[in-house]
């Protein structure tokens, strides 16, 4: 699986490969030997990468890995290739702030609505979860703005092209 990681002002392509010899992490085409272990009872992880050891704590929030490294916390946006492609297909080019409707790209059932009328949202912010073909898909805002209308509620079935949320300036 490939991941797209925003680090130091660049998006890096990271691929994790496991075989009989262990795990290799390929970053922008350059392979690195890696071993990751959880340190029991501490909440820490120990990463051995190219013979260098790093200890850290990690959690995931809103599409980012939040890493606690010694005395600092680092937020690193991470997106897997399936999510990236889905976003590309459903959002197309980045749209400017302004009014617009977010529509269902496939039929499904709304599992969870994460905003309400009047919520101020940023581009790519999760709006709701749509279950389709036994998979949960996070539907995100295609622009920044304010939620003007919710056209669905949790548990509601929707067809492809149905309005889900209207976002205005």
C-alpha atoms as an extended CHARMM CRD file, in Angstrom:
* protein
*
       169  EXT
         1         1  UNK       CA              0.0000000000        0.0000000000        0.0000000000  PROA      1               0.0000000000
         2         2  UNK       CA              1.2500000000        3.4780000000       -0.8480000000  PROA      2               0.0000000000
         3         3  UNK       CA              0.8580000000        6.4590000000        1.4330000000  PROA      3               0.0000000000
         4         4  UNK       CA              1.2590000000       10.1480000000        0.6650000000  PROA      4               0.0000000000
         5         5  UNK       CA              2.9010000000       11.9610000000        3.5710000000  PROA      5               0.0000000000
         6         6  UNK       CA              3.2930000000       15.7450000000        3.8180000000  PROA      6               0.0000000000
         7         7  UNK       CA              6.6360000000       16.4410000000        5.4690000000  PROA      7               0.0000000000
         8         8  UNK       CA              8.9160000000       19.4930000000        5.3550000000  PROA      8               0.0000000000
         9         9  UNK       CA              6.8540000000       21.2130000000        2.6690000000  PROA      9               0.0000000000
        10        10  UNK       CA              6.8200000000       18.2240000000        0.3100000000  PROA      10              0.0000000000
        11        11  UNK       CA              4.5060000000       15.3140000000       -0.3330000000  PROA      11              0.0000000000
        12        12  UNK       CA              6.4900000000       12.1080000000       -0.1140000000  PROA      12              0.0000000000
        13        13  UNK       CA              5.3560000000        8.7470000000       -1.4830000000  PROA      13              0.0000000000
        14        14  UNK       CA              5.8510000000        6.0180000000        1.1340000000  PROA      14              0.0000000000
        15        15  UNK       CA              5.3750000000        2.3240000000        0.4290000000  PROA      15              0.0000000000
        16        16  UNK       CA              5.6440000000       -0.4090000000        3.0540000000  PROA      16              0.0000000000
        17        17  UNK       CA              6.8050000000       -3.8240000000        1.8230000000  PROA      17              0.0000000000
        18        18  UNK       CA              7.0450000000       -6.9640000000        3.9330000000  PROA      18              0.0000000000
        19        19  UNK       CA              8.7570000000      -10.1570000000        2.8260000000  PROA      19              0.0000000000
        20        20  UNK       CA             10.6480000000      -13.1110000000        4.3670000000  PROA      20              0.0000000000
        21        21  UNK       CA             13.6260000000      -10.8300000000        5.0990000000  PROA      21              0.0000000000
        22        22  UNK       CA             11.5670000000       -8.2800000000        7.0500000000  PROA      22              0.0000000000
        23        23  UNK       CA             10.0390000000       -4.9020000000        6.3470000000  PROA      23              0.0000000000
        24        24  UNK       CA             11.2650000000       -2.3300000000        3.8580000000  PROA      24              0.0000000000
        25        25  UNK       CA              9.9420000000        1.2160000000        3.7840000000  PROA      25              0.0000000000
        26        26  UNK       CA             10.3970000000        2.8630000000        0.3820000000  PROA      26              0.0000000000
        27        27  UNK       CA             10.3710000000        6.6860000000        0.5200000000  PROA      27              0.0000000000
        28        28  UNK       CA             10.3050000000        8.4520000000       -2.8480000000  PROA      28              0.0000000000
        29        29  UNK       CA             11.7990000000        5.3350000000       -4.4430000000  PROA      29              0.0000000000
        30        30  UNK       CA             14.6260000000        4.9120000000       -1.8870000000  PROA      30              0.0000000000
        31        31  UNK       CA             14.4050000000        1.6780000000        0.2000000000  PROA      31              0.0000000000
        32        32  UNK       CA             15.0660000000        1.6880000000        3.9740000000  PROA      32              0.0000000000
        33        33  UNK       CA             15.1380000000       -1.3870000000        6.2590000000  PROA      33              0.0000000000
        34        34  UNK       CA             12.6600000000       -0.9420000000        9.0970000000  PROA      34              0.0000000000
        35        35  UNK       CA             11.4850000000       -2.6710000000       12.2470000000  PROA      35              0.0000000000
        36        36  UNK       CA              8.6240000000       -1.2840000000       14.3570000000  PROA      36              0.0000000000
        37        37  UNK       CA              7.7230000000       -2.5920000000       17.7870000000  PROA      37              0.0000000000
        38        38  UNK       CA              5.2810000000       -1.4490000000       20.4490000000  PROA      38              0.0000000000
        39        39  UNK       CA              6.8750000000       -1.0540000000       23.8710000000  PROA      39              0.0000000000
        40        40  UNK       CA              4.5040000000       -2.9760000000       26.1580000000  PROA      40              0.0000000000
        41        41  UNK       CA              2.6790000000       -0.9310000000       28.7800000000  PROA      41              0.0000000000
        42        42  UNK       CA              4.1450000000        2.4310000000       27.7430000000  PROA      42              0.0000000000
        43        43  UNK       CA              2.1180000000        3.6390000000       24.7610000000  PROA      43              0.0000000000
        44        44  UNK       CA              5.4150000000        4.1200000000       22.9360000000  PROA      44              0.0000000000
        45        45  UNK       CA              6.6570000000        2.6720000000       19.6720000000  PROA      45              0.0000000000
        46        46  UNK       CA             10.2560000000        1.8670000000       18.8500000000  PROA      46              0.0000000000
        47        47  UNK       CA             11.2930000000        2.2900000000       15.2180000000  PROA      47              0.0000000000
        48        48  UNK       CA             14.6000000000        0.9560000000       13.9410000000  PROA      48              0.0000000000
        49        49  UNK       CA             15.1470000000        2.5790000000       10.5390000000  PROA      49              0.0000000000
        50        50  UNK       CA             18.4380000000        2.0140000000        8.7260000000  PROA      50              0.0000000000
        51        51  UNK       CA             20.0830000000        1.1350000000       12.0720000000  PROA      51              0.0000000000
        52        52  UNK       CA             18.8270000000        4.3500000000       13.7280000000  PROA      52              0.0000000000
        53        53  UNK       CA             16.4510000000        4.0000000000       16.6670000000  PROA      53              0.0000000000
        54        54  UNK       CA             13.5910000000        6.4010000000       17.3330000000  PROA      54              0.0000000000
        55        55  UNK       CA             11.0510000000        6.1470000000       20.1580000000  PROA      55              0.0000000000
        56        56  UNK       CA              7.7160000000        7.9320000000       19.7760000000  PROA      56              0.0000000000
        57        57  UNK       CA              4.0480000000        7.9160000000       20.6910000000  PROA      57              0.0000000000
        58        58  UNK       CA              1.4750000000        8.1970000000       17.8940000000  PROA      58              0.0000000000
        59        59  UNK       CA             -2.2110000000        8.7920000000       17.3730000000  PROA      59              0.0000000000
        60        60  UNK       CA             -4.3020000000        9.6210000000       14.3000000000  PROA      60              0.0000000000
        61        61  UNK       CA             -6.5790000000       12.6640000000       14.0920000000  PROA      61              0.0000000000
        62        62  UNK       CA             -8.4130000000       14.0590000000       11.0620000000  PROA      62              0.0000000000
        63        63  UNK       CA             -6.1970000000       12.4320000000        8.4330000000  PROA      63              0.0000000000
        64        64  UNK       CA             -2.9200000000       13.1930000000       10.1990000000  PROA      64              0.0000000000
        65        65  UNK       CA             -0.4690000000       11.2010000000       12.2770000000  PROA      65              0.0000000000
        66        66  UNK       CA              0.2690000000       13.0990000000       15.4700000000  PROA      66              0.0000000000
        67        67  UNK       CA              3.7230000000       12.0260000000       16.6490000000  PROA      67              0.0000000000
        68        68  UNK       CA              5.1060000000       12.8090000000       20.0880000000  PROA      68              0.0000000000
        69        69  UNK       CA              8.9040000000       12.8510000000       19.7360000000  PROA      69              0.0000000000
        70        70  UNK       CA             10.8390000000       13.5340000000       22.9410000000  PROA      70              0.0000000000
        71        71  UNK       CA              9.9600000000       17.1680000000       23.6760000000  PROA      71              0.0000000000
        72        72  UNK       CA              7.8290000000       18.0680000000       20.6580000000  PROA      72              0.0000000000
        73        73  UNK       CA              4.6450000000       17.0680000000       18.9120000000  PROA      73              0.0000000000
        74        74  UNK       CA              4.5340000000       16.8670000000       15.1260000000  PROA      74              0.0000000000
        75        75  UNK       CA              1.3850000000       16.6730000000       12.9710000000  PROA      75              0.0000000000
        76        76  UNK       CA              1.9910000000       14.8580000000        9.6860000000  PROA      76              0.0000000000
        77        77  UNK       CA             -0.8660000000       14.6340000000        7.1470000000  PROA      77              0.0000000000
        78        78  UNK       CA             -1.0700000000       11.0660000000        5.7630000000  PROA      78              0.0000000000
        79        79  UNK       CA             -3.3410000000        9.7720000000        3.0030000000  PROA      79              0.0000000000
        80        80  UNK       CA             -3.4450000000        6.2480000000        1.5910000000  PROA      80              0.0000000000
        81        81  UNK       CA             -3.6530000000        5.7350000000       -2.1590000000  PROA      81              0.0000000000
        82        82  UNK       CA             -7.3160000000        4.6550000000       -2.1190000000  PROA      82              0.0000000000
        83        83  UNK       CA             -8.4120000000        7.7340000000       -0.1610000000  PROA      83              0.0000000000
        84        84  UNK       CA             -6.2830000000        9.9920000000       -2.3710000000  PROA      84              0.0000000000
        85        85  UNK       CA             -7.7900000000        8.5750000000       -5.5670000000  PROA      85              0.0000000000
        86        86  UNK       CA            -11.3160000000        8.7490000000       -4.1650000000  PROA      86              0.0000000000
        87        87  UNK       CA            -10.7830000000       12.4030000000       -3.2120000000  PROA      87              0.0000000000
        88        88  UNK       CA             -9.3690000000       13.1390000000       -6.6510000000  PROA      88              0.0000000000
        89        89  UNK       CA            -12.3640000000       11.5400000000       -8.3600000000  PROA      89              0.0000000000
        90        90  UNK       CA            -14.9840000000       13.1790000000       -6.1490000000  PROA      90              0.0000000000
        91        91  UNK       CA            -13.4820000000       16.6430000000       -5.8100000000  PROA      91              0.0000000000
        92        92  UNK       CA            -11.5850000000       17.2290000000       -9.0090000000  PROA      92              0.0000000000
        93        93  UNK       CA             -9.5820000000       20.4260000000       -8.9750000000  PROA      93              0.0000000000
        94        94  UNK       CA             -9.4750000000       22.4480000000       -5.7870000000  PROA      94              0.0000000000
        95        95  UNK       CA            -12.4050000000       24.8170000000       -5.6910000000  PROA      95              0.0000000000
        96        96  UNK       CA            -12.3410000000       28.2820000000       -4.1890000000  PROA      96              0.0000000000
        97        97  UNK       CA            -14.3260000000       29.1840000000       -1.1060000000  PROA      97              0.0000000000
        98        98  UNK       CA            -17.9490000000       29.8520000000       -1.9460000000  PROA      98              0.0000000000
        99        99  UNK       CA            -21.2970000000       28.1730000000       -2.2950000000  PROA      99              0.0000000000
       100       100  UNK       CA            -21.7220000000       24.6390000000       -3.4770000000  PROA      100             0.0000000000
       101       101  UNK       CA            -23.4020000000       21.3310000000       -2.9330000000  PROA      101             0.0000000000
       102       102  UNK       CA            -21.6380000000       18.1710000000       -1.8360000000  PROA      102             0.0000000000
       103       103  UNK       CA            -23.2560000000       15.2210000000       -3.6040000000  PROA      103             0.0000000000
       104       104  UNK       CA            -23.1160000000       11.4530000000       -3.2150000000  PROA      104             0.0000000000
       105       105  UNK       CA            -20.6970000000        9.8950000000       -5.6950000000  PROA      105             0.0000000000
       106       106  UNK       CA            -22.3250000000        6.4750000000       -5.2010000000  PROA      106             0.0000000000
       107       107  UNK       CA            -25.4880000000        5.0620000000       -3.6670000000  PROA      107             0.0000000000
       108       108  UNK       CA            -25.2580000000        4.2010000000        0.0180000000  PROA      108             0.0000000000
       109       109  UNK       CA            -26.5050000000        4.7810000000        3.5400000000  PROA      109             0.0000000000
       110       110  UNK       CA            -25.5150000000        7.7690000000        5.6710000000  PROA      110             0.0000000000
       111       111  UNK       CA            -23.9180000000        6.2870000000        8.7910000000  PROA      111             0.0000000000
       112       112  UNK       CA            -22.9370000000        9.4980000000       10.5940000000  PROA      112             0.0000000000
       113       113  UNK       CA            -23.3310000000       13.2430000000       10.0770000000  PROA      113             0.0000000000
       114       114  UNK       CA            -20.4090000000       15.1960000000       11.5720000000  PROA      114             0.0000000000
       115       115  UNK       CA            -21.5810000000       18.7880000000       10.9830000000  PROA      115             0.0000000000
       116       116  UNK       CA            -24.7180000000       20.8260000000       11.5070000000  PROA      116             0.0000000000
       117       117  UNK       CA            -26.2760000000       23.8560000000        9.8540000000  PROA      117             0.0000000000
       118       118  UNK       CA            -24.1310000000       26.8660000000       10.6810000000  PROA      118             0.0000000000
       119       119  UNK       CA            -20.8940000000       24.8960000000       11.1040000000  PROA      119             0.0000000000
       120       120  UNK       CA            -17.8570000000       26.6290000000        9.6320000000  PROA      120             0.0000000000
       121       121  UNK       CA            -15.8630000000       24.0730000000        7.6140000000  PROA      121             0.0000000000
       122       122  UNK       CA            -12.4810000000       24.0240000000        5.9370000000  PROA      122             0.0000000000
       123       123  UNK       CA            -11.6520000000       22.4310000000        2.6040000000  PROA      123             0.0000000000
       124       124  UNK       CA            -11.2860000000       18.6530000000        3.0130000000  PROA      124             0.0000000000
       125       125  UNK       CA            -12.9410000000       18.6300000000        6.4540000000  PROA      125             0.0000000000
       126       126  UNK       CA            -15.0100000000       15.4600000000        7.0840000000  PROA      126             0.0000000000
       127       127  UNK       CA            -18.7470000000       16.1660000000        6.7640000000  PROA      127             0.0000000000
       128       128  UNK       CA            -20.3270000000       12.7240000000        7.0240000000  PROA      128             0.0000000000
       129       129  UNK       CA            -19.7360000000        9.0010000000        6.6620000000  PROA      129             0.0000000000
       130       130  UNK       CA            -21.4340000000        7.1800000000        3.7770000000  PROA      130             0.0000000000
       131       131  UNK       CA            -21.5150000000        3.3820000000        3.7890000000  PROA      131             0.0000000000
       132       132  UNK       CA            -21.4370000000        1.8830000000        0.3110000000  PROA      132             0.0000000000
       133       133  UNK       CA            -20.6920000000       -1.7180000000       -0.6400000000  PROA      133             0.0000000000
       134       134  UNK       CA            -19.9460000000       -2.5720000000        3.0340000000  PROA      134             0.0000000000
       135       135  UNK       CA            -17.2430000000        0.1120000000        3.2090000000  PROA      135             0.0000000000
       136       136  UNK       CA            -17.3920000000        3.3650000000        5.1370000000  PROA      136             0.0000000000
       137       137  UNK       CA            -16.3990000000        6.4050000000        3.0680000000  PROA      137             0.0000000000
       138       138  UNK       CA            -15.6400000000        9.7200000000        4.7010000000  PROA      138             0.0000000000
       139       139  UNK       CA            -17.2560000000       12.4960000000        2.6440000000  PROA      139             0.0000000000
       140       140  UNK       CA            -15.2990000000       15.7390000000        2.9090000000  PROA      140             0.0000000000
       141       141  UNK       CA            -15.9490000000       19.3820000000        2.0950000000  PROA      141             0.0000000000
       142       142  UNK       CA            -14.6720000000       20.3950000000       -1.3320000000  PROA      142             0.0000000000
       143       143  UNK       CA            -14.2700000000       24.0120000000       -0.2060000000  PROA      143             0.0000000000
       144       144  UNK       CA            -14.1810000000       26.2120000000        2.8680000000  PROA      144             0.0000000000
       145       145  UNK       CA            -17.4060000000       27.8780000000        3.9540000000  PROA      145             0.0000000000
       146       146  UNK       CA            -20.4400000000       27.5510000000        6.2070000000  PROA      146             0.0000000000
       147       147  UNK       CA            -22.9070000000       24.6560000000        6.1880000000  PROA      147             0.0000000000
       148       148  UNK       CA            -26.1210000000       26.2070000000        4.8510000000  PROA      148             0.0000000000
       149       149  UNK       CA            -28.2200000000       23.0270000000        4.6610000000  PROA      149             0.0000000000
       150       150  UNK       CA            -28.1070000000       19.3410000000        5.5350000000  PROA      150             0.0000000000
       151       151  UNK       CA            -30.0900000000       17.2940000000        3.0440000000  PROA      151             0.0000000000
       152       152  UNK       CA            -29.6180000000       13.9460000000        4.8280000000  PROA      152             0.0000000000
       153       153  UNK       CA            -29.6210000000       12.4110000000        8.2940000000  PROA      153             0.0000000000
       154       154  UNK       CA            -28.0060000000        9.3310000000        9.8100000000  PROA      154             0.0000000000
       155       155  UNK       CA            -29.6240000000        6.1010000000        8.6020000000  PROA      155             0.0000000000
       156       156  UNK       CA            -30.9360000000        7.6130000000        5.3820000000  PROA      156             0.0000000000
       157       157  UNK       CA            -30.3420000000        5.8180000000        2.0650000000  PROA      157             0.0000000000
       158       158  UNK       CA            -29.1500000000        8.0220000000       -0.8000000000  PROA      158             0.0000000000
       159       159  UNK       CA            -28.7320000000        7.5630000000       -4.5300000000  PROA      159             0.0000000000
       160       160  UNK       CA            -25.7500000000        8.6000000000       -6.6150000000  PROA      160             0.0000000000
       161       161  UNK       CA            -25.8740000000       12.3530000000       -7.2380000000  PROA      161             0.0000000000
       162       162  UNK       CA            -28.1120000000       13.0960000000       -4.2280000000  PROA      162             0.0000000000
       163       163  UNK       CA            -27.3990000000       16.3630000000       -2.4090000000  PROA      163             0.0000000000
       164       164  UNK       CA            -25.8440000000       15.6910000000        0.9800000000  PROA      164             0.0000000000
       165       165  UNK       CA            -24.6940000000       19.0810000000        2.2850000000  PROA      165             0.0000000000
       166       166  UNK       CA            -24.8550000000       22.6360000000        0.9430000000  PROA      166             0.0000000000
       167       167  UNK       CA            -21.9190000000       24.8970000000        1.7380000000  PROA      167             0.0000000000
       168       168  UNK       CA            -22.0610000000       28.6680000000        1.3300000000  PROA      168             0.0000000000
       169       169  UNK       CA            -19.7260000000       31.5740000000        1.9830000000  PROA      169             0.0000000000
